[in-house]
Amino acid sequence: MRIRPVKTKQELRQVYDMSVEYTNNHQTWREYLAKYKKFPDLFLGAWEGDKLIGEVFGFKFVEGVITLHSIAVFGTEWKKGIGRNLIRAFEKVASKYSPKVNVTSGREVEDFYQRVGWKPRGLLAVYEEGKKPPKELSLVPLETHFRRRDKTTFPFFDISDMTSRERQDFEKELKADEINLVLEKRLR
Ligand SMILES: CC(C)(COP(=O)(O)OP(=O)(O)OC[C@H]1O[C@@H](n2cnc3c(N)ncnc32)[C@H](O)[C@@H]1OP(=O)(O)O)[C@@H](O)C(=O)NCCC(=O)NCCS
């Protein structure tokens, strides 16, 4: 297995298709291509011979941090260390552009990011159109990129000082439609 940046447009298309199939990459091919043109070396694939078995890509949405947008490993190859190797390769390239990486993760993969050394930074609560977080909760500025095309809002809550029990209680108070975790890692 070899991890390397995408070389051709055809390979990029394979990587894109894999990320759409496995992750919540809702971007159109055109949007994806535009990002690739800005940071081509942040688009990596894991190849077994000429078969693509994993992908990772990221982008610099704000200064000072590279955001991991999508990571996926082919289903039959899970839990063999490929995801960890993809993350390592991604971090190495990202460190050229910024001292930090971050990601917005769904519950199901939170543990994976923690196992590879990324630290929880905050909760991103999702409120569908018209709904809002309870007034008494304080918001902090959001430094990661997250958006959808509808009017859903995503207030961000700092949880860096919370124990896991406090976090559980806090999550209930949020009364959100969905809760994601933002994790980050300092690279230098
Ligand atoms: C998440 C994903 C990329 C992990 O890939 P992988 O190759 O199985 O990961 P690794 O084998 O390198 O695992 C690294 C560590 O994380 C753990 N881990 C992997 N997947 C996990 C999961 N879903 N939940 C909890 N822990 C997980 C492994 O046990 C391993 O821990 P260890 O080092 O203590 O043994 C893969 O499951 C996947 O493609 N999922 C679907 C796509 C997705 O959800 N992507 C993330 C959102 S963009």
Ligand as a Chemical Component Dictionary entry (heavy atoms), coordinates in Angstrom:
data_LIG
# 
_chem_comp.id                   LIG 
_chem_comp.type                 NON-POLYMER 
_chem_comp.pdbx_formal_charge   0 
_chem_comp.three_letter_code    LIG 
# 
loop_
_chem_comp_atom.comp_id 
_chem_comp_atom.atom_id 
_chem_comp_atom.alt_atom_id 
_chem_comp_atom.type_symbol 
_chem_comp_atom.charge 
_chem_comp_atom.model_Cartn_x 
_chem_comp_atom.model_Cartn_y 
_chem_comp_atom.model_Cartn_z 
_chem_comp_atom.pdbx_ordinal 
LIG C1  C1  C 0 -12.765 6.379  9.942  1  
LIG C2  C2  C 0 -11.925 5.491  9.005  2  
LIG C3  C3  C 0 -11.242 6.382  7.958  3  
LIG C4  C4  C 0 -10.857 4.765  9.855  4  
LIG O1  O1  O 0 -9.995  4.059  8.980  5  
LIG P1  P1  P 0 -9.182  2.771  9.444  6  
LIG O2  O2  O 0 -8.195  2.433  8.383  7  
LIG O3  O3  O 0 -10.122 1.710  9.843  8  
LIG O4  O4  O 0 -8.436  3.331  10.751 9  
LIG P2  P2  P 0 -7.161  2.690  11.482 10 
LIG O5  O5  O 0 -7.152  1.206  11.283 11 
LIG O6  O6  O 0 -5.933  3.404  11.060 12 
LIG O7  O7  O 0 -7.488  3.010  13.002 13 
LIG C5  C5  C 0 -6.693  3.852  13.835 14 
LIG C6  C6  C 0 -7.233  3.709  15.255 15 
LIG O8  O8  O 0 -8.578  4.184  15.319 16 
LIG C7  C7  C 0 -9.472  3.138  15.752 17 
LIG N1  N1  N 0 -10.694 3.252  14.942 18 
LIG C8  C8  C 0 -10.816 3.137  13.602 19 
LIG N2  N2  N 0 -12.108 3.341  13.227 20 
LIG C9  C9  C 0 -12.781 3.604  14.350 21 
LIG C10 C10 C 0 -14.140 3.899  14.612 22 
LIG N3  N3  N 0 -15.050 4.005  13.635 23 
LIG N4  N4  N 0 -14.502 4.136  15.895 24 
LIG C11 C11 C 0 -13.591 4.039  16.901 25 
LIG N5  N5  N 0 -12.279 3.771  16.716 26 
LIG C12 C12 C 0 -11.887 3.536  15.451 27 
LIG C13 C13 C 0 -8.729  1.834  15.463 28 
LIG O9  O9  O 0 -9.164  0.799  16.292 29 
LIG C14 C14 C 0 -7.291  2.246  15.738 30 
LIG O10 O10 O 0 -7.093  2.305  17.118 31 
LIG P3  P3  P 0 -5.733  1.702  17.780 32 
LIG O11 O11 O 0 -4.612  2.452  17.127 33 
LIG O12 O12 O 0 -5.835  1.997  19.186 34 
LIG O13 O13 O 0 -5.701  0.279  17.412 35 
LIG C15 C15 C 0 -12.810 4.397  8.323  36 
LIG O14 O14 O 0 -13.526 3.716  9.307  37 
LIG C16 C16 C 0 -13.795 4.944  7.309  38 
LIG O15 O15 O 0 -13.480 5.088  6.131  39 
LIG N6  N6  N 0 -15.049 5.257  7.741  40 
LIG C17 C17 C 0 -16.080 5.761  6.845  41 
LIG C18 C18 C 0 -15.815 7.188  6.430  42 
LIG C19 C19 C 0 -15.832 8.165  7.583  43 
LIG O16 O16 O 0 -16.665 8.087  8.470  44 
LIG N7  N7  N 0 -14.882 9.108  7.566  45 
LIG C20 C20 C 0 -14.729 10.143 8.577  46 
LIG C21 C21 C 0 -15.541 11.356 8.328  47 
LIG S1  S1  S 0 -14.917 12.367 7.025  48 
# 
loop_
_chem_comp_bond.comp_id 
_chem_comp_bond.atom_id_1 
_chem_comp_bond.atom_id_2 
_chem_comp_bond.value_order 
_chem_comp_bond.pdbx_ordinal 
LIG C1  C2  SING 1  
LIG C2  C3  SING 2  
LIG C2  C4  SING 3  
LIG C2  C15 SING 4  
LIG C4  O1  SING 5  
LIG O1  P1  SING 6  
LIG P1  O2  DOUB 7  
LIG P1  O3  SING 8  
LIG P1  O4  SING 9  
LIG O4  P2  SING 10 
LIG P2  O5  DOUB 11 
LIG P2  O6  SING 12 
LIG P2  O7  SING 13 
LIG O7  C5  SING 14 
LIG C5  C6  SING 15 
LIG C6  O8  SING 16 
LIG C6  C14 SING 17 
LIG O8  C7  SING 18 
LIG C7  N1  SING 19 
LIG C7  C13 SING 20 
LIG N1  C8  SING 21 
LIG N1  C12 SING 22 
LIG C8  N2  DOUB 23 
LIG N2  C9  SING 24 
LIG C9  C10 SING 25 
LIG C9  C12 DOUB 26 
LIG C10 N3  SING 27 
LIG C10 N4  DOUB 28 
LIG N4  C11 SING 29 
LIG C11 N5  DOUB 30 
LIG N5  C12 SING 31 
LIG C13 O9  SING 32 
LIG C13 C14 SING 33 
LIG C14 O10 SING 34 
LIG O10 P3  SING 35 
LIG P3  O11 DOUB 36 
LIG P3  O12 SING 37 
LIG P3  O13 SING 38 
LIG C15 O14 SING 39 
LIG C15 C16 SING 40 
LIG C16 O15 DOUB 41 
LIG C16 N6  SING 42 
LIG N6  C17 SING 43 
LIG C17 C18 SING 44 
LIG C18 C19 SING 45 
LIG C19 O16 DOUB 46 
LIG C19 N7  SING 47 
LIG N7  C20 SING 48 
LIG C20 C21 SING 49 
LIG C21 S1  SING 50 
# 
